[in-house]
C-alpha cells in the first residue's frame, strides 16, 4: 500500500506541475503572442508534454487508439442525448443553488461570441482534443489500476476543477464522469467525438444568443425536447437487447482485488492532489 501511495503522489505531482506550467506558459505567451487561440494552443502543448513524458508516448498512443467495445451510430446519438440532457438539468439546478447562496447573481447573460473560424475551431475541436488526451487518455488510464469507478470519478472531478469556473464546476465534473465512462467502455475516440459534438452545440447556442437571446433559448429548449424524446425512443427500441446496458461491475483493465475505499483514502490524503485541488480552487476564486 505504501508503494501505491507513492505512485498516487507521483501522479498528483505530475498533474500539479502540468497545471502550474500551463498557467506560467499562458502568462508568458500572452506577452509574445497577440492571439488568444495561439496562446491557448502553445501553452497547452507545452504543459501537456509533462504528463505525456511520464506516461510514455507509446503507451499513450496505445490507449488513444484502443477500442474496448464497438458502438453504433444510434448509440452515439443516445449518449450525446444523455450528455446534453444531463448538462441542461444539472446546470439549471446548479445555477439555482448558486443564486440561492448569493454566489452567482441571477442576471441576463452577456454572451461573448466573436465570430472567428480560428476561435471556433479551438473551442469546438482543438480544446476538446487537448482535454480528452489529458483526462481520458492519461489521467483515466493512470488511475485505472486502482479500480474503474475510482478512475472515472476522480478524473471527472479533476476535469471539472480544471475549468476553474464555479458556474460550470458541477456540470463539467458530471460531464467528465460520463465521458470517462464512455472512454473506459468504448474508446477514447468516441469520448472525443461526443465532446466535440457537445461543444459544437454550445457554440451554436452562443452564436444564436449573441444575435438574439430568444434564438438561443428556443434552440436550447427544442434540442432538449428532441434529446429527451430520442432517449425514450432508444430505450424503448432496445428494451429487449439493451446494448446500452453495460455491467457496472466489469473488471476490464482493473487489477485483482481492488479496494476502492482504501485508494480513495490514499487520494484524499495525497499532498500533491490536495495542493492541485487548492490551486484550482484559488484560481476559480480569482476568476
N, C-alpha and C positions, 0 to 999 in steps of 0.2 A: 504493500500500500504506500510505503514511503517513496518508492520509485514512481508510482503513479502520480503522487502529489508533485514530485519534482518535474515530471513531464507536463502536468497541467500548468504549473508555474511557468515553465518554459514557453508553452503555447500562449499563455496570457501575456508574457513579456514580449513575445514576438508581435502580438496584436496591439499592445500598448505602444511599442516602438513604431509600428505602422501608422497608428493614429497620430502620434506626435510628429513623425516625418511628414505626413500629409499636411498637417497644419503649417509646419515650417516651410515646406515646399510651396504651398499656396501663397503664403506671405512673400516668399522670395520671388516667385514668378509674377506676382502682382506688380512688382516693381519693374519687371523686364518686359512682360507681355501686356498688350493693351486689350486683348480679347478674353472675356471670361471663360469661353469654351476651351481655348487653348491652355489657359491657366489650369482649368479643371483636369484636362487630359494629361498635361505634363506632370502635375503634382501627383495625380492618382497613379500614373505609371511608375513613377519613382518609388512611391510608398508601397505599391503592390509588389515590388521586387523583393522586399524583405520576407514576407510570408512565402513567396514563390520559391526563393532560395532555400528556405527552411524545409519546405515540403519536398522540394525536388521537382524540376520541370518535367521529367519523365513520369514521375508518379502522378503529378497534377494532370498531365495530358491523358493518362490512363483513366482517371476519374471523370474528366470532362467529356471523354468520348464513349464512356461505358453506357450500355443500355441494360437496365435490370428487368424491365417488363415492356412489352410492346404496347402501343397505345393507338387508338383510333381517333379519327378527326372529331367524331361526336363526343368522345370522352374529353378531348382537349377543350371543346366548346363548353362542356359540362363543368370542367374545372375552372375555366375562365369565368363562367357564370357564378360559380361558388365564390371565387375571389372577389368579383365585382360586388356581388350582393353582400358578402361579409364586410367588405370595406365600407360600403354605404351605411349599413346598420351600425357597425362599431363606431364609425366616425360621428354619426348622429348622436349616439349615446355619450361618447367621449366629450364631444363639444358641449353637450348639456351639463355634464359633470363639471367641466372646467368653468363654464359660465356660472354655475351654481356656487362654485368655490371662489368666484371672482378672480380666477387665474387668467382667464381669457374673456374679454368683454364681447358680448354679442353685438355685432355691428355689420353693416353691409360690407361684403367682400370687395377688396380693391385688387383686381387681378392685374398682374404684370406679365403680359404675354407678347413681348415684342416679337413680331414675326421675322424669323431668321431661319433659313434652312439649316445652317450650322448649329444654331441653338437647339432647334427641334430635334435634329439628328443626335445631339448629345443627350438630351433628356429622354428621348424615346429608345435609342439603340446603344450608344456608347456608355452612358451612365449605368443602365441596367446590366450591360456586359461586365463592366468592372465590378459591380456589386455582387453579381452572381458568382463570378470567379472567386472573389474573396470569401463570401459567406456560404455558398453552396458547393463551391469547388474545393476550397481549402479548409475553412473552419468546420463545416459539417463533417468532412471526412477525417480530419484530425481528431475530432471528438467521438466519432462513431464507434471506436473500440470500447467506449465507456457505456454503450447502450444506445439503441435507436432513439428513444424519446429524449434522453439526456442531450444527445447531439442536436436533434431537431429543435427542441425548445430553447436550448442555450444559444445556438446560432441565430435563432429567430429573434430572441430578446436583444442580442448584441447588434443585430441588423436594425432593430427599432431604435436603440440608443444611438447608433451611428448617425442617424439623420439629425440629431441634436435639435429637435423641434418638438416642444411639449404638445402642440396641437396634433402632431402626427404620431406621437410615441406609441399609443396603444394600437392604432390602425396598422402601422408599419411592423410592429412586433408580431401581431397576429398574421399579417400577410407573409412575414418572414417564416413563421412556423409552417404555414400552408405550403409555401414554396419549398421549404426544407423537406416536408413530407413527400411532395411531388418529385423532387430531385432524388430522394432516397429510394423511392419505389419505382420510378420511371427512369428518368435520366436528367442530367444537367441541362441538356438541350431543350427538353420540354419545359423545365422551370424557367429557362432564359426566354423561350418563346412566349410564355404566359406573362412574364414580367414586361417584355416589350409591348405586348398587346395591351396590357393594363395601363402602361404609361402613355401609349398612343391614345387610348380612350380619354385619359386625364387631360392630355394635350388638346384634344378636340373640344372637350368641355371648357377648358381655359380660354381657348381662342374664341369660342362662341360667346362665352361670358364677357369677354372683352368688348365684343361688338354690342351685345345687349345681354344683361344678366338673366333676363327671362329666357333667352335662347338656351343658355347653359342649363337652366333649371328644367326646361322642357326636355332637353336631350338626356339629362341625367335620370329624370323620372321615367321617361319612355324606355330607356335602356334597362333600368332596374326592373320594370314590369316584364319586359321581354326575357331578362335573365332568370327571373323567378319562374316564369312560365316554362322556360326551357329546362330548368332544374326539375320541375314537376313532370314534364314530358319525359325526360331522360330516366328518372326514377321509375315511372310507370312502364315505359317500354323495356326496361331492363330488370323488371321486378323478378323474373324467373332466373335469368342467367347472372344478373347482378355483377357485371365486370367492375363496377365502381367500388365494390366492397373488397377492401384489402385487409388482410389479417392484421389486427393491431398488435399481435404477439409474434410477428415474423422475426426470425433470428438472422435474417440476411445481413452479412457483413458485421455481425456482433461477436464479441469474444464470449467464451463459455462462462456461465455462472456470473453474469454481471450483476452487481448490486448498485442500482442507480441511486439509492438513497445515500450510500457511502460516498459516491462520486459527487453528488450534489453538495454534500457537506464539505468535501475537499474543495469544490469550486467556490463555495461561499466563504471559505477561509483562505483562499489563494490570494496573496497580496497583489500580484500583478493584475488579476481580474478585478479586485476591489479598486485598485488605482485606475484601471481602464473605465470602470463604471463612474467613478468620481470625476474623472477627466471629461467624460461625455456629459455628465450632469452639469458640471461647471460651464462648459461651452453652450449647453442648452439654455442655462440661465442667462448667460451673456447675450445669446442670440434673441 
